[in-house]
Amino acid sequence: MWRTRCGGFTLIEVLLAVTMAAMAGSVLLLGLHSSLQATDEALEQTIAAGMAQQLLDEAIGNLYCEPGTTGYGTVLGPTSWESQGTGRQRYNDIDDYNGVRTEPPKDAWEVALGTDDGNGGQRHPAFRAPAGIFDHWRQEIDVYYVSETNPGTKVPPGHIDYRAVEVRIIDDDPARGPRQLVQRRRVVAYVPTL
């Protein structure tokens, strides 16, 4: 006598269905993970771009050269008086920013970005960035002379009317190594007064 099947699943069919569901779930989770990672990187790029632009605007919003001097200085960097200030608060000309390296990023008064109020103080705790978000980020600024005919070419100091201000935001994560998030560069010209 033959037995008739009662409409249930065999063990093989159940295992096959579970395996297929697990594989589909794995693919879905992998896609979700990749999407979240891309979103995190886009967020970092956006924040770094704003941070770099703000720092570039801070630098080029100053005078081209130290008051009372010509724009042809051979040493680019802050004077001893400017260096004695807290952070960058005494910087009054573009070349003062040459060589700035700040980790984690800080405002002109040495207050960590994400916690600063833009005036040398702290924001209300409800409006601060999450703790540690910028711990491995670094601001870098270089100021250098560039060729009049090719502003992409660095030249030694001398009787040159053009300087480039270059700002970089670096994520110096110990696990992944340093990674440049963004770079902004602007060329400015010296126009002597008559």
Short mmCIF file of the C-alpha atoms (twelve columns), coordinates in Angstrom:
data_MODEL
# 
_entry.id   MODEL 
# 
loop_
_atom_site.group_PDB 
_atom_site.id 
_atom_site.type_symbol 
_atom_site.label_atom_id 
_atom_site.label_alt_id 
_atom_site.label_comp_id 
_atom_site.label_asym_id 
_atom_site.label_seq_id 
_atom_site.Cartn_x 
_atom_site.Cartn_y 
_atom_site.Cartn_z 
_atom_site.pdbx_PDB_model_num 
ATOM 1   C CA . MET A 1   0.000  0.000   0.000   1 
ATOM 2   C CA . TRP A 2   1.078  3.419   -0.844  1 
ATOM 3   C CA . ARG A 3   0.721  6.217   1.605   1 
ATOM 4   C CA . THR A 4   -0.548 9.528   0.403   1 
ATOM 5   C CA . ARG A 5   1.214  12.732  1.292   1 
ATOM 6   C CA . CYS A 6   -0.613 14.914  3.827   1 
ATOM 7   C CA . GLY A 7   0.515  18.347  2.567   1 
ATOM 8   C CA . GLY A 8   3.437  18.965  4.956   1 
ATOM 9   C CA . PHE A 9   7.035  19.925  4.125   1 
ATOM 10  C CA . THR A 10  9.942  17.568  4.245   1 
ATOM 11  C CA . LEU A 11  12.994 18.367  6.330   1 
ATOM 12  C CA . ILE A 12  14.988 19.076  3.157   1 
ATOM 13  C CA . GLU A 13  12.398 21.595  1.945   1 
ATOM 14  C CA . VAL A 14  12.374 23.383  5.314   1 
ATOM 15  C CA . LEU A 15  16.192 23.567  5.447   1 
ATOM 16  C CA . LEU A 16  16.309 24.852  1.887   1 
ATOM 17  C CA . ALA A 17  13.716 27.563  2.677   1 
ATOM 18  C CA . VAL A 18  15.585 28.651  5.837   1 
ATOM 19  C CA . THR A 19  18.906 28.758  3.950   1 
ATOM 20  C CA . MET A 20  17.412 30.891  1.176   1 
ATOM 21  C CA . ALA A 21  15.845 33.261  3.714   1 
ATOM 22  C CA . ALA A 22  19.183 33.580  5.555   1 
ATOM 23  C CA . MET A 23  21.035 34.321  2.314   1 
ATOM 24  C CA . ALA A 24  18.467 36.953  1.315   1 
ATOM 25  C CA . GLY A 25  18.717 38.520  4.781   1 
ATOM 26  C CA . SER A 26  22.512 38.600  4.563   1 
ATOM 27  C CA . VAL A 27  22.402 40.364  1.197   1 
ATOM 28  C CA . LEU A 28  19.880 42.846  2.552   1 
ATOM 29  C CA . LEU A 29  21.996 43.577  5.650   1 
ATOM 30  C CA . LEU A 30  25.154 43.963  3.552   1 
ATOM 31  C CA . GLY A 31  23.364 46.473  1.340   1 
ATOM 32  C CA . LEU A 32  22.081 48.342  4.386   1 
ATOM 33  C CA . HIS A 33  25.557 48.410  5.948   1 
ATOM 34  C CA . SER A 34  27.084 49.786  2.728   1 
ATOM 35  C CA . SER A 35  24.376 52.422  2.522   1 
ATOM 36  C CA . LEU A 36  24.932 53.510  6.130   1 
ATOM 37  C CA . GLN A 37  28.696 53.646  5.603   1 
ATOM 38  C CA . ALA A 38  28.255 55.827  2.484   1 
ATOM 39  C CA . THR A 39  25.921 58.094  4.434   1 
ATOM 40  C CA . ASP A 40  28.461 58.441  7.267   1 
ATOM 41  C CA . GLU A 41  31.219 59.310  4.786   1 
ATOM 42  C CA . ALA A 42  29.001 61.871  3.042   1 
ATOM 43  C CA . LEU A 43  28.188 63.443  6.410   1 
ATOM 44  C CA . GLU A 44  31.902 63.623  7.311   1 
ATOM 45  C CA . GLN A 45  32.704 65.202  3.932   1 
ATOM 46  C CA . THR A 46  29.960 67.797  4.365   1 
ATOM 47  C CA . ILE A 47  31.026 68.744  7.894   1 
ATOM 48  C CA . ALA A 48  34.699 68.874  6.869   1 
ATOM 49  C CA . ALA A 49  33.883 71.057  3.835   1 
ATOM 50  C CA . GLY A 50  32.065 73.566  6.044   1 
ATOM 51  C CA . MET A 51  34.877 73.490  8.605   1 
ATOM 52  C CA . ALA A 52  37.522 74.083  5.916   1 
ATOM 53  C CA . GLN A 53  35.541 76.900  4.277   1 
ATOM 54  C CA . GLN A 54  35.039 78.602  7.630   1 
ATOM 55  C CA . LEU A 55  38.767 78.435  8.385   1 
ATOM 56  C CA . LEU A 56  39.684 79.659  4.900   1 
ATOM 57  C CA . ASP A 57  37.267 82.581  5.265   1 
ATOM 58  C CA . GLU A 58  38.787 83.389  8.669   1 
ATOM 59  C CA . ALA A 59  42.291 83.509  7.184   1 
ATOM 60  C CA . ILE A 60  41.580 85.491  4.018   1 
ATOM 61  C CA . GLY A 61  39.305 87.889  5.892   1 
ATOM 62  C CA . ASN A 62  42.455 89.425  7.372   1 
ATOM 63  C CA . LEU A 63  44.969 91.856  5.885   1 
ATOM 64  C CA . TYR A 64  47.361 90.547  3.225   1 
ATOM 65  C CA . CYS A 65  50.410 91.482  5.302   1 
ATOM 66  C CA . GLU A 66  51.385 92.835  8.702   1 
ATOM 67  C CA . PRO A 67  50.332 96.495  9.069   1 
ATOM 68  C CA . GLY A 68  53.223 98.823  8.274   1 
ATOM 69  C CA . THR A 69  55.072 96.286  6.100   1 
ATOM 70  C CA . THR A 70  55.104 95.399  2.438   1 
ATOM 71  C CA . GLY A 71  53.564 92.222  1.118   1 
ATOM 72  C CA . TYR A 72  56.925 90.757  0.175   1 
ATOM 73  C CA . GLY A 73  57.952 89.166  3.458   1 
ATOM 74  C CA . THR A 74  60.228 86.168  3.273   1 
ATOM 75  C CA . VAL A 75  59.086 84.605  6.546   1 
ATOM 76  C CA . LEU A 76  55.459 83.535  6.644   1 
ATOM 77  C CA . GLY A 77  54.003 82.988  10.092  1 
ATOM 78  C CA . PRO A 78  52.856 84.848  13.191  1 
ATOM 79  C CA . THR A 79  55.053 87.334  15.023  1 
ATOM 80  C CA . SER A 80  56.023 86.583  18.618  1 
ATOM 81  C CA . TRP A 81  53.249 88.903  19.887  1 
ATOM 82  C CA . GLU A 82  50.649 87.146  17.713  1 
ATOM 83  C CA . SER A 83  51.865 83.724  18.893  1 
ATOM 84  C CA . GLN A 84  51.408 84.700  22.554  1 
ATOM 85  C CA . GLY A 85  47.653 85.073  22.144  1 
ATOM 86  C CA . THR A 86  45.212 82.314  22.940  1 
ATOM 87  C CA . GLY A 87  44.724 80.349  19.735  1 
ATOM 88  C CA . ARG A 88  44.436 82.511  16.639  1 
ATOM 89  C CA . GLN A 89  42.736 85.483  18.264  1 
ATOM 90  C CA . ARG A 90  45.687 87.840  17.609  1 
ATOM 91  C CA . TYR A 91  46.191 86.802  13.988  1 
ATOM 92  C CA . ASN A 92  45.631 89.904  11.891  1 
ATOM 93  C CA . ASP A 93  47.133 89.031  8.507   1 
ATOM 94  C CA . ILE A 94  47.049 86.061  6.152   1 
ATOM 95  C CA . ASP A 95  50.597 84.805  6.648   1 
ATOM 96  C CA . ASP A 96  49.993 84.362  10.411  1 
ATOM 97  C CA . TYR A 97  48.060 81.191  9.532   1 
ATOM 98  C CA . ASN A 98  51.022 79.485  7.868   1 
ATOM 99  C CA . GLY A 99  51.793 76.190  9.579   1 
ATOM 100 C CA . VAL A 100 48.686 76.028  11.784  1 
ATOM 101 C CA . ARG A 101 48.032 72.429  12.860  1 
ATOM 102 C CA . THR A 102 45.199 71.912  15.328  1 
ATOM 103 C CA . GLU A 103 43.989 68.516  16.551  1 
ATOM 104 C CA . PRO A 104 41.150 68.310  17.414  1 
ATOM 105 C CA . PRO A 105 39.898 71.323  15.413  1 
ATOM 106 C CA . LYS A 106 39.454 74.497  17.420  1 
ATOM 107 C CA . ASP A 107 38.115 77.973  16.844  1 
ATOM 108 C CA . ALA A 108 40.188 81.153  16.993  1 
ATOM 109 C CA . TRP A 109 40.002 81.157  20.819  1 
ATOM 110 C CA . GLU A 110 41.175 77.505  21.198  1 
ATOM 111 C CA . VAL A 111 37.713 76.173  22.006  1 
ATOM 112 C CA . ALA A 112 37.006 72.761  20.456  1 
ATOM 113 C CA . LEU A 113 34.729 72.953  17.420  1 
ATOM 114 C CA . GLY A 114 31.313 71.516  18.047  1 
ATOM 115 C CA . THR A 115 31.288 72.968  21.551  1 
ATOM 116 C CA . ASP A 116 32.216 76.590  20.762  1 
ATOM 117 C CA . ASP A 117 29.800 79.481  20.466  1 
ATOM 118 C CA . GLY A 118 31.943 81.408  17.968  1 
ATOM 119 C CA . ASN A 119 32.908 84.048  20.533  1 
ATOM 120 C CA . GLY A 120 35.404 82.163  22.684  1 
ATOM 121 C CA . GLY A 121 32.824 80.517  24.916  1 
ATOM 122 C CA . GLN A 122 30.877 77.263  25.133  1 
ATOM 123 C CA . ARG A 123 27.470 76.566  23.609  1 
ATOM 124 C CA . HIS A 124 24.551 75.301  25.586  1 
ATOM 125 C CA . PRO A 125 25.054 71.521  26.130  1 
ATOM 126 C CA . ALA A 126 21.912 70.718  24.123  1 
ATOM 127 C CA . PHE A 127 23.503 72.264  21.020  1 
ATOM 128 C CA . ARG A 128 26.958 70.679  21.207  1 
ATOM 129 C CA . ALA A 129 28.255 68.044  18.814  1 
ATOM 130 C CA . PRO A 130 28.438 64.528  20.273  1 
ATOM 131 C CA . ALA A 131 31.501 64.066  22.484  1 
ATOM 132 C CA . GLY A 132 34.543 62.733  20.647  1 
ATOM 133 C CA . ILE A 133 33.216 63.250  17.118  1 
ATOM 134 C CA . PHE A 134 36.227 65.360  16.074  1 
ATOM 135 C CA . ASP A 135 38.870 63.828  18.360  1 
ATOM 136 C CA . HIS A 136 40.920 62.470  15.433  1 
ATOM 137 C CA . TRP A 137 40.320 65.347  13.037  1 
ATOM 138 C CA . ARG A 138 43.075 67.866  12.329  1 
ATOM 139 C CA . GLN A 139 43.015 71.331  10.753  1 
ATOM 140 C CA . GLU A 140 46.038 72.214  8.612   1 
ATOM 141 C CA . ILE A 141 46.777 75.559  6.979   1 
ATOM 142 C CA . ASP A 142 49.650 76.457  4.698   1 
ATOM 143 C CA . VAL A 143 50.318 79.857  3.176   1 
ATOM 144 C CA . TYR A 144 52.840 80.104  0.348   1 
ATOM 145 C CA . TYR A 145 53.770 82.230  -2.623  1 
ATOM 146 C CA . VAL A 146 52.620 81.160  -6.081  1 
ATOM 147 C CA . SER A 147 53.639 82.052  -9.614  1 
ATOM 148 C CA . GLU A 148 51.845 84.963  -11.268 1 
ATOM 149 C CA . THR A 149 51.574 83.082  -14.554 1 
ATOM 150 C CA . ASN A 150 50.686 79.707  -13.012 1 
ATOM 151 C CA . PRO A 151 48.976 80.034  -9.608  1 
ATOM 152 C CA . GLY A 152 49.216 76.262  -9.179  1 
ATOM 153 C CA . THR A 153 53.012 76.467  -8.861  1 
ATOM 154 C CA . LYS A 154 54.713 77.243  -5.541  1 
ATOM 155 C CA . VAL A 155 57.592 79.698  -5.735  1 
ATOM 156 C CA . PRO A 156 60.141 80.850  -3.152  1 
ATOM 157 C CA . PRO A 157 59.433 84.067  -1.233  1 
ATOM 158 C CA . GLY A 158 60.548 87.240  -2.884  1 
ATOM 159 C CA . HIS A 159 58.992 90.044  -4.885  1 
ATOM 160 C CA . ILE A 160 55.836 88.021  -5.613  1 
ATOM 161 C CA . ASP A 161 52.329 89.488  -5.468  1 
ATOM 162 C CA . TYR A 162 50.400 86.224  -5.089  1 
ATOM 163 C CA . ARG A 163 49.919 83.877  -2.158  1 
ATOM 164 C CA . ALA A 164 47.870 80.725  -1.831  1 
ATOM 165 C CA . VAL A 165 46.064 79.820  1.352   1 
ATOM 166 C CA . GLU A 166 45.446 76.078  1.564   1 
ATOM 167 C CA . VAL A 167 43.263 74.483  4.232   1 
ATOM 168 C CA . ARG A 168 42.990 70.746  4.790   1 
ATOM 169 C CA . ILE A 169 40.838 68.750  7.186   1 
ATOM 170 C CA . ILE A 170 42.395 65.370  7.985   1 
ATOM 171 C CA . ASP A 171 40.800 62.416  9.778   1 
ATOM 172 C CA . ASP A 172 43.781 60.874  11.578  1 
ATOM 173 C CA . ASP A 173 41.975 57.744  12.758  1 
ATOM 174 C CA . PRO A 174 44.453 55.319  14.405  1 
ATOM 175 C CA . ALA A 175 42.552 52.300  13.028  1 
ATOM 176 C CA . ARG A 176 42.392 53.461  9.375   1 
ATOM 177 C CA . GLY A 177 45.334 55.854  9.199   1 
ATOM 178 C CA . PRO A 178 45.242 59.489  8.030   1 
ATOM 179 C CA . ARG A 179 42.636 60.361  5.420   1 
ATOM 180 C CA . GLN A 180 42.157 63.791  3.887   1 
ATOM 181 C CA . LEU A 181 38.487 64.670  4.100   1 
ATOM 182 C CA . VAL A 182 38.641 67.962  2.230   1 
ATOM 183 C CA . GLN A 183 41.037 70.572  0.876   1 
ATOM 184 C CA . ARG A 184 40.235 74.188  0.040   1 
ATOM 185 C CA . ARG A 185 42.659 76.586  -1.638  1 
ATOM 186 C CA . ARG A 186 42.391 80.249  -2.517  1 
ATOM 187 C CA . VAL A 187 44.908 82.518  -4.230  1 
ATOM 188 C CA . VAL A 188 45.031 86.132  -3.056  1 
ATOM 189 C CA . ALA A 189 46.918 89.071  -4.555  1 
ATOM 190 C CA . TYR A 190 48.881 91.907  -3.009  1 
ATOM 191 C CA . VAL A 191 47.964 95.343  -4.327  1 
ATOM 192 C CA . PRO A 192 50.449 97.938  -3.030  1 
ATOM 193 C CA . THR A 193 49.020 101.277 -1.940  1 
ATOM 194 C CA . LEU A 194 50.161 104.347 -3.814  1 
# 
